[in-house]
């Protein structure tokens, strides 16, 4: 059964975001809903955007 996961306000924290995704043990049938601010004035803006674009 697919999981529905909601994540909000990543704010450019790529390492934290990536660590969370690893812990979720996602499968191809799972759904991730990203809400709120994906980027902020943080260092990993391009990494976050590249990840989101690649997997959408």
VEXDREN-2710 file (C-alpha; in Angstrom, 1 decimal):
% VEXDREN-2710
k/r/px/py/pz
1/UNK/0.0/0.0/0.0
2/UNK/1.5/3.4/-0.9
3/UNK/2.4/5.9/1.7
4/UNK/1.3/9.5/1.5
5/UNK/3.9/11.8/3.1
6/UNK/3.6/15.5/3.7
7/UNK/6.7/17.6/4.3
8/UNK/6.6/21.3/4.9
9/UNK/9.0/24.2/5.1
10/UNK/12.3/22.6/4.0
11/UNK/13.8/26.1/3.9
12/UNK/16.9/24.9/1.9
13/UNK/18.1/22.4/4.6
14/UNK/19.2/19.8/2.0
15/UNK/21.0/17.5/4.4
16/UNK/18.1/17.3/6.8
17/UNK/15.6/16.8/4.0
18/UNK/17.8/14.1/2.4
19/UNK/18.2/12.4/5.8
20/UNK/14.5/12.4/6.3
21/UNK/13.8/10.8/2.9
22/UNK/16.4/8.0/3.7
23/UNK/14.6/7.2/6.9
24/UNK/11.2/7.0/5.2
25/UNK/12.4/4.1/3.1
26/UNK/10.3/5.3/0.1
27/UNK/9.0/3.0/-2.6
28/UNK/8.1/4.0/-6.2
29/UNK/4.4/3.9/-5.4
30/UNK/4.7/6.4/-2.4
31/UNK/3.6/10.0/-2.7
32/UNK/5.4/13.0/-1.2
33/UNK/3.6/16.3/-0.9
34/UNK/5.9/19.3/-0.4
35/UNK/4.2/22.3/1.3
36/UNK/5.4/25.6/2.4
37/UNK/8.8/27.2/1.7
38/UNK/11.2/24.9/-0.1
39/UNK/14.0/27.5/-0.2
40/UNK/15.2/30.4/1.9
41/UNK/18.4/32.3/2.2
42/UNK/20.3/29.1/2.9
43/UNK/23.3/27.5/1.2
44/UNK/21.6/24.5/-0.4
45/UNK/19.0/26.2/-2.6
46/UNK/20.2/24.6/-5.8
47/UNK/20.4/21.1/-4.3
48/UNK/16.8/21.3/-3.1
49/UNK/15.5/22.7/-6.4
50/UNK/17.4/20.1/-8.4
51/UNK/16.1/17.3/-6.3
52/UNK/12.5/18.5/-6.6
53/UNK/12.7/19.0/-10.3
54/UNK/14.4/15.6/-10.9
55/UNK/11.8/13.6/-9.1
56/UNK/8.7/15.4/-10.4
END
